[in-house]
Structures are given as C-alpha cells and as structure tokens.
Amino acid sequence: MPIILDSHGDVAVLRIDHGGGNTLDAESCRELVRRLGEAEQARAVVLTGTGGIFCAGVDLKRVDRGGAPYVTQFLPLLSDALLAVFGCPRPVVAALNGHAVAGGAVLAAACDHRVLGTGRIGVTELLVGLPFPVAALEILRCAYGTAPLPSLTYTGETWGGAEALARGLVDEVAPPEDVLARAVAVARRLGELPAEPFAHTKAQIRQPFHERIAENRHSDDPHVERLWRSAEALAAVKSSVDRVLR
C-alpha cells in the first residue's frame, strides 16, 4: 500500500510509503483519496512520510516511462489528491519528517498546520519545465498568499529549518525525533474544537480558492496537460531522471 493508515487514538495518521522518495503517481494519488475517506471518523488527520522524506513530489520516473498517455491519466488524479487534503473538513497537520519538494510542498501547503523536522521545503516544478495545475497553485496561494508566489515558484529554491519558518512555509520546527508526536499533539488539540463549526470556518477561509479552482480547472487543466505532454517537457523529465534519479 503506498499510503499506510494508523490510528493514534482519535487522530488518524496517514503515512506515505511509496518508493525511495514517497512520490506521487497515479496509484498513490488514488490511495491517498481512499485513505482520507477511511479516516472520516477520526477527529483529525496527520499526514507524514516514511523514512527520511515527507514527499519528493511527482514520480518523474513514471512520467518518463509512461510518456504522454500516462500524463493524461495522472494529472487529474494529482489534482484530485491535492484537493482531497485541501478540502478535508477535519484538521489536517503535516508532519514533515524530511524533504517536502515540488508536489510534496504543495501537499504540505494543503494541510492546516506544518511541523518541520529535518529536510527542506520548496516548489521546484519549473526547474523541470512543468507548470502547476491550477489546483496546486491555488493551494499555495491559500497557504502563503499571492505576493510570495513568484519567489516560491520562479526560483525553485528550497529552504530548511529556521529559514523555512521565517518565510512562513512551515508553522513550527521540531527536533526530527519529535516531529510526529508534535504533529499528533497539534492535530489532537485542533480536533477537540467543535467539529461542525471548525469545518464551516475552514470552508469559509478556503471558499475563494475552491471557487477559483472550480471556475478555471476546466479550461486550465487541458492547457497544463498539453504542456506536460509536449516533447520539450518529456525530454526535460527524461534528462532530470537520467541526471538525478538514476
């Protein structure tokens, strides 16, 4: 299973366990949506990774192997998974046990609170020549505001520790061995709030972003798909895989 569901009392812990980088592919995206549904009785959710990485983003090796047909299958599932976390009515806390880059950083941004241990966080898609689906960009906008988006997305830089905290990319930093326990504690505290008022307040805060996604996804997603499927993008993915991942 690429997503493991554990129970810490009334807090559900979803652990990404998918290859060396806990990457997002078609299967792990589907599984994340399913596991969130299975955790609907929990008062709160913690999302974390396995080993020393939270999530290294999209599985570029799968994109390289599958090419354009896989891109067409995968991109809607990626947006669906990000939106399942972003739209969860219960508190969701990210326990960043290691690097959270590219789609992993967006996944962290979709949560309500981020606890960082070791590792770095940043959105690096443009370094590979891949644009953001509108859902991902609106999730980043909700978490961090519009003003920081150019510096976050154009540079592809990543930040760790105190620098990530100072930039507002995470809410707190904890010793690596305490990250999960601290995230569970925050989730439990948020889960003690009255469930329906919390869910309504969260929906109110995120409503403008959900509306923009709903309004623009039907027109923007095909454009993003075309760019991901392009010969230039697929060549860049192959180059990145050959250079970094192999």
N, C-alpha and C positions, 0 to 999 in steps of 0.2 A: 504494500500500500504506500503510495507516495505521500499521503497525509495520515499521521497517526493521531487518534483521538484518545486522550487520557482525561481522567477526572481528578480534580483537586477539590474535593468537597462540592460546593456549588459553583465552582469555576471549571469550565471546560478548557483544556489545553490542547491546541491543535499544533502538531509538530510536523514541519515539512521535512521529509526524509526521502530525497529523490536525487540519487547520484551524488557525485562529489560536491556539487555546488548548490544542491537543493533548488534546482532550476525549475522554471515553469514551462511545461509543454502541454499538449492537448489533454493528456491523461491527468496530470497533477492539477490542472485548472478545473476539470470536471470533478475531481475528487475533493478539491477544496470547497466547491459549492455544495457537494453532497454532505461533507462532514459538518459544515456550518448548519445545514438542515438537521442533522442528527443531534447537534448540540443545542437545539432550540429550547430545551427545558432548563439549561444552565442559566444562572443569574448573570454571568459574564463569561467572556472568552479571552484567552491568551493565545497569541499566535507567535510561534518561535520556530527555530530551525534545529537541525541535528548537527552534532559535531561543532566545528568552529565557524560555520557560516549560517547566517539567517536565510538569505536567498540571493543568489547571484544573477537573478533576472531570467530572461528568456533563454531557453535551451537552444543556443545557436547551432549546436551540432545537429539537432533535429531539423532545424530550418535548412541547414546545409544539405542534409541527406534528402529531405522531403521536397525541397525546392518550392516553386510557385504553388503547386496543388496543396501542399501542407500549409503554406501561409494562409490560403483561403479558408482552410479548415480551422486553423489555430487562432487567428486574430479575434474572431467573435468570442471564442472561449476565454481568451485572455481578458477581454473587457468584462465578460460576464463574471469571471472570478474576482476581479478587482472590485466590481460593483457589489458583489455579494458581501464582501468585507465592508465596503464603504456604507452600504445600506443596511447592515445588520442593526436591528433595533436595540440590541443589548450592548453594553460596554465591550469594546474590543481593545486590548492592550497588546502592544508589540514588545516581546522580549528579544531584543536584538543581541543574540549570542555571538555574532560575528558580522562579517560584511553584509550590508544591505545595499546592493547596487542595481542600477537600471530598474527593471521591473520589480526587483526586491525593495528598492527605495520607495517605489510607488505603492507597493503592498504595505509597507510600514506607514506611509502617509495616509492610507485608507483607514488606519486604526485611530482610536480616540486618544491614545497616550503611548509614548515611545520611551522605553528604557534601554539605554545603550550600555553594553559592556565593552568588550574589545571590538576591533573592526572599524570599518569606515562606511559612510553612507553618502550616496550621491547618484544622480541620474546621468547615465553615460550613453544613452541610446544614439545621440547624434554623432558620437565618435565612431560608431559603426555605420553611420549613414541611414539610420532607421528613425522615422518620425514617430511621434507619440499618437496613439489613438486618442480621440477627444476625451474618452472616459478617464484615461490616465492623466491627461493634462489638467482636467477639472478637479481631480482628486488632489493633485499637487497644489492647485490654486486654493482649494479649500483649506488645506493644511498650512500653507505657508504664505498665502497672499499673492497678488499679481506682481508686485514690484520685484520680488526676488527671482521670479521665474526665468528671466533672461540669464542671470548669472548662474542659476542652477542648471539650466538646460543647454545653453550655448557652449559653456566651457567643458562640461562633462567632468568637472572636478569632484573629488570625494573628500570628505572630512571625517575625522575621528575625534573621540574624547571631548575635551573642553571646547574645541573649535566647533564641533557639530552642535554642542549645547549652546554656544554663544550665537550661532547662526539660527537657532530655533528649529533645527532639523530634528532634534530629539528633545524630550521634556526633562529627562534626567539621565545621569550617568551613574552606574553602579559597578562595583568590582565584578569581574567576569563570573566568579563563582556564586554571586548573589543575584544575578540578573533575573533568572526565572522566578525566584522566590519574591523578589521585589515586584515584578510584574503581576504575579498572582495576588500579592497583597493589595496593589492598586486596583486590580480588577475586582477583588472581593469588596473593597470599600465602595467602588462605583456601583457594584451590583447590589449593595444594600440600599441604594436610593430607590424610591418607589418606581417600579418597572414601567408603568404606562406613562407617567409624567416624564420620566427620563427619555423614553422612546419618542415621545411627541416633541420634546425640546431638541433632541438630536435631529429629528426630521425637519424641524423649523430651521435649524442652523444650516443644514445641508440642502434645503429645498432649492435655492437658486442654482446650485451646481448640478443637482439632479435634473432640473428643468433645462439647463443649457445642454447637458448630455443628451436628454431625450429629444430636444429640438434639432440638434446638429448631427447626431450619430448617423442618421440615415443618409446624410449627404457626405459627411466627413469620412466615415469608415471605408467606403469604396475608394476614396482618394488615397487614404493611408495604405489600403491593401495594394493598390496599383504601384505605389512607391516601394513597398516591401517586396513585391513580386518582380520588380524591374531587374534587368540584367546587372545594372550597376550595384544595386543593393545586395543581390545574391552573391555577386563577386566580392563585395566588401565583407559579407558574412563569412564566405569561404576563406578569405585572407585572414580574418580575425581568428577563425577556428584553427587554421594552419599555424598561425603565429603564436597564439596564446594557449589554446586548449589542447593542442596535440604535442 
